[in-house]
Amino acid sequence: MTDAAGRHLDDVYGRDWRVISIDGEPVVGRPPSLRFAVDGSLSGFTGVNRMFGRYEIRDGVLVVSGAGVTRMAGPPEAMQLESKVLDVIDAGATITWSAGSMQIESDAHFLTLAAEPRPPEDPVVRGTVAYRERVAMPPGAELTVSLLDVSLADAPADVISSLTDPDPGNVPIRFELPYDASLIDDRGTYSVRARIDVDGELWWTTTDAHPVITGDHPSTVDVLLRRVSR
């Protein structure tokens, strides 16, 4: 997503922006910081207190509404710094950013901010689950998809991650299965298994291996289930 000037708003979202200078003077002590969320909420630490509100970026202008702050007192220097930050936020200041740097400027003050690294996201196995039969998903169906460590052929598989969907809808059913990367050994073998139970009774299940992640296998897989004889 971009603003009217063609800049990528995705560079702004979901990360902490640390104020490194005000009016060209470096910030000493714990710096204020702001976070711009995708849903339009703004939050942060302004030097002494926490602030919250809503924001929009309109033609290079930061427009903040419904702003509020907690009411703690602090040292005079910190309170003065906080006052400058709030003055800029409340003023309909111009905002520019690029390559991890941001500037917010009002008639009174000029803030320079640096982006903190984004927190790492959990890796994800994605795919679809389907079965051959041309039938609608029965009422009371529940889908379970699991990522398993099947490295040891003569031992029970360890569950790395699992999800359950009590209302999966008709096939093909898309799934996303986040997992903890620290549980993955590059020398190990991992596979996705799935099953569909109806009113607590197994109807469809995987019978083939669906390897993923290691050994040049992808993290996207299409899982075909087989009907259980009844």
N, C-alpha and C positions, 0 to 999 in steps of 0.2 A: 504494500500500500504506500502511496506517495501523497505528499501535500501538493498545493497548487504550484509550487516551484519545482516539483519533480523530485524532491528529496524523499528518501525512504523512511517512512514513519516506523517501519519495523526496527530500525536502528535505535529508536527511542524507547520502545515498549519493553516492559518486563525486566528492567535492570535498574540498579541503583546508580544515580548520578551524584557524585560527590563534589561539593563546592570547594574548589582549590584556591580561588582568589575572589576578592570583592574589591571592585574599583582598582584592580591591578595589584592589590596587596595580598600576599599569601595568607591563607587562613592558618592560624596557630591553634593547636589543641584539637579537640574532636570536631571534625568538619560537619557542617550541615549536609544533608543529602535528600534527594527527591526520587520518587518512583512513579513513573507514568504507566498505568495499566492499560491493557487493550480495551477494557470495558469503560474507559473514560474516567476512572477514579485516580485521584492524585493523593499520595501520602508521603510522609517524610519526617525527618528530624531537622528542626530549624535552628539549632544551636543550644537550646535549653529544653524546648517542648517538642511534642509530636504534633504534626498538622495533618489535616485531611480535607478533602473536597472533591470537586469535579473539574475537569479541564477539557478544553478544545484547543486545537491549533488551527487558526483561521488566517490564511494568507500570510503566514510568518509571524502571527501575533498569538501569544499564549493568553487564552481567556480562561480564568479560573472563577468558579461559582461555588456557593455554599461552603466556603472555606471556614474551618474552625481549628483552634489549637487548644491544647491543654494549658493549664494555668499555673505552672510551676515557676518559682523565682530562681534566679541563678546569679553568678558573679556579674558585676556591671559590664565587664568586657564581653561576656557571652550574651548578655541581654542586648547590648548594642549591636552585636553581630546579627542576632536573631531579628531585630527590628529592621535591619537593612534587607535581609532575605525576604521577610514578609512584605516589606514595601515593594520589592520588585515583583513578587508573585501577585500582589493585589493590583498592580498598576496597568495591566494589559500590555506587558512588555513584549518587545520583539524577541524572537527565539530563532537561533540557527544552530545547526549541528552537522558534524561530519567526522567520520573515522574515530569515533570514541570521544570526541570533544563537543561541548555544547556551550553556547553563550546566550544569556538572558539579560536583556538591557532595557531599563526604564529610563525616564528622564532624570531619576535621582541616582541610580546605582547600576553597576555592571557586574554580573556574576559570570565566572568561568567555571565550568564543571567538567569532570572527567568521568567516563563510564567505568563502573566496576565490571569485572568479567561476569558473564552470565553463569549461573549455576549449571553444572552439567545435568543433562536430562537422562533419565533411565533409557537404555536401549530397548527396542521394541521388536518383537516378531509379529508380522502382519500376515494376513491371508484370508482364505475363504474356507468354509465348510459346506459340503454338499453331499447328497446321496443320489443314487441312480433312479430310484422310483419316482414316477411322475404323480406324486401325491402331495397334498397340502400338509403342512406341519400339523400334527394332531393337537387338540386342546390338551393342556396339562404338560406340554413338552418343556424340557429343560436341557440346555446345551452346556456342556463342560469342555473347555479346551485347556490343555496342560502342556507345559514345556518340561521335558523330563531329561535327566542325566542317565543315559543308557550306556555309559562307558564300560560297565562291568556286566558281561553277558550272563554270568552265573549268580547275579545278585539282583534284588528288587531295584527298580528304577527309583531314583530320588526326584521328587517334584521340585523344580526350580521356581516355577510360577504357575498359577492357575487362575482361571476366571470361570464364573458360572452366569449364564444368561437365562432367567426364568421365563422370558418371553422372546425367543429368538426370531420369530417370524419364519417366512418360507425361505428355502434355499435358493441360491447360494447365500450364505450368511457370512458377512465380513466380521473379522475380529482383529483386535490389537492386544497384544499380550506383553506388557512391560516386564522386564526382569532385571535382577541385580547383576551387573557385569562382574562383580567380584566373585560370583559363584561359578563363573565360566573358566574352564581350563582349556587353553588352546589345544592341548593333547587329548581332550575328552571328546565324547560323542553325545550329541543332543538331538532330541526328536520331539515333534509335536504329535500329541494324541488327542482325540476328541470322541465324545459320546453324546448321544441324545437319549435321555430317559423320558418316559411318558408315565405320569402318575407313579413315579418311583420305580418303574420297570424299564430295563435296558431294551431299546428298540434298534438303535444304530450305533456302530462303533468302528474305530479304525482297525484294520487288519494288516495294513502295510506300514512300513517305516516311512516317516517323513522327516529326514534329517535336516537340520538347520544350523546356522552360525559358524561352526568350525569345519575344517577339512574342505574348504572352498565351497561349502554349501551356503545358499543365500539366507537372508532373514525374512523372506517372503515365501509362503507355501500355500498350495491349494490341497486341502485335505478331503479325500473321498471316503465316505463312510459306507459300511456294508450293513445290510439288514440282518438282524439277529433272528435265527430260526425260532419260531414260536409254535 
